[in-house]
Amino acid sequence: MSELQTPYYLIDKARLRGNMEKIALLRERSGAKALLALKCFATWSVFDFMREFMDGTTSSSLFELRLGHEEFGKETHAYSVAWADHEIDEALGYADKIIFNSLGQLDRYADRAKGTTTGLRLNPRFSTSGFDLADPARPFSRLGEWDTARLDAALDRISGVMIHYNCENGDFDLFDHQLTRIETEFGDILGRLDWVSLGGGIHFTGDGYPLERLADRLAAFSQKFGVQVFLEPGEASITGAATLEVSVLDLINNGKDVAIVDSSIEAHMLDLLIYRETAKLPQDGTHEYQIAGKTCLAGDIFGEARFPQPLKIGDRISIEDAAGYTMVKKNWFNGVPMPAIAIREEDGQVRPVRRFTYDDYKGSLS
Ligand SMILES: Cc1ncc(COP(=O)(O)O)c(C=O)c1O
């Protein structure tokens, strides 16, 4: 392992297995199918491992769709906020189901989609997101249809709907309450469908989540409307399953001890910056440091950490919970080396699976 230069994302298969086993249990007890949301995690080197526990993938673009079809297989759902004319036929070639975001897109492409199971995104106009930026129910949201007349107008061409309205929701009672609201407000429509996807955002692999209650609730929903239920777990599939491994490059004190590492929150863990969260850093010991990235962005700061010993140049730091919305969002800002990707096998061996070089940086521009 010593030859693998930091920074790198390290996927831990034993931890991934923990999440996968919970997904398998949920599927078995509820009858729901679980599709990996590639927008969150698309590191295809572990798809062989995940495939055994999940039913397939769902996507947000042609490229994700193609990756899911090529590398994961099984059931492939195609969703996009908007398909382009030049994409739709290729998309249909990969998709087992195509889900349109608007009645306009359904009208435009339903004829070409004949022969492929078709659905529409339904926006229930409430969600569990407290963050406007990520709230599909925000005012004037473009994410799905809610008007019953418009949904009715689609019913002769669709056999299901996708309803994504949860956001890292670890509160089963809230989930239960909101699902009841959906049953009440949209029951007439749901009863005329074959399948319903409840999207992602349910934090059911978290510690202490009442998985069996969720399974029973999903089974009851499925029976009530006679529908196959799908879930689209992104974060829940991979939560806690990877770290970002970085090294200390410099130590400074401008009134506070700061460790500058060979990575960047903006380039390698962008979501934390967007949602104003701090990274999960070591917190054992009395030596406190601010852990900061190496880009020119003044706020390129991972957060505060504690260590048992003072840090030295070259020390390694593991940043926890680095699987979701990291590798899919990494970028070349400041030309900072892009983290490699490595897998820790269940026997403890670490296997590098991807390195990025100057040529990749150069090749991303012209
Ligand atoms: C339609 C849809 N499905 C699934 C997901 C995955 O959500 P999560 O990673 O929170 O489980 C998202 C996230 O934005 C989404 O928009």
The ligand as a MOL file (V3000), in Angstrom:
LIG
                    3D

  0  0  0     0  0            999 V3000
M  V30 BEGIN CTAB
M  V30 COUNTS 16 16 0 0 0
M  V30 BEGIN ATOM
M  V30 1 C -34.8390 10.9940 -7.9710 0
M  V30 2 C -33.8150 10.6650 -6.9440 0
M  V30 3 N -33.6690 9.3770 -6.5620 0
M  V30 4 C -32.7580 9.0090 -5.6410 0
M  V30 5 C -31.9180 9.9530 -5.0610 0
M  V30 6 C -30.9050 9.4830 -4.0690 0
M  V30 7 O -31.0480 10.1140 -2.8440 0
M  V30 8 P -30.1590 9.6970 -1.5970 0
M  V30 9 O -28.7340 9.6740 -2.0330 0
M  V30 10 O -30.4260 10.7710 -0.5950 0
M  V30 11 O -30.6530 8.3570 -1.1460 0
M  V30 12 C -32.0430 11.3020 -5.4240 0
M  V30 13 C -31.1870 12.3360 -4.8110 0
M  V30 14 O -31.2240 13.4830 -5.1010 0
M  V30 15 C -33.0190 11.6750 -6.3940 0
M  V30 16 O -33.1560 12.9470 -6.7940 0
M  V30 END ATOM
M  V30 BEGIN BOND
M  V30 1 1 1 2
M  V30 2 1 2 3
M  V30 3 2 2 15
M  V30 4 2 3 4
M  V30 5 1 4 5
M  V30 6 1 5 6
M  V30 7 2 5 12
M  V30 8 1 6 7
M  V30 9 1 7 8
M  V30 10 2 8 9
M  V30 11 1 8 10
M  V30 12 1 8 11
M  V30 13 1 12 13
M  V30 14 1 12 15
M  V30 15 2 13 14
M  V30 16 1 15 16
M  V30 END BOND
M  V30 END CTAB
M  END
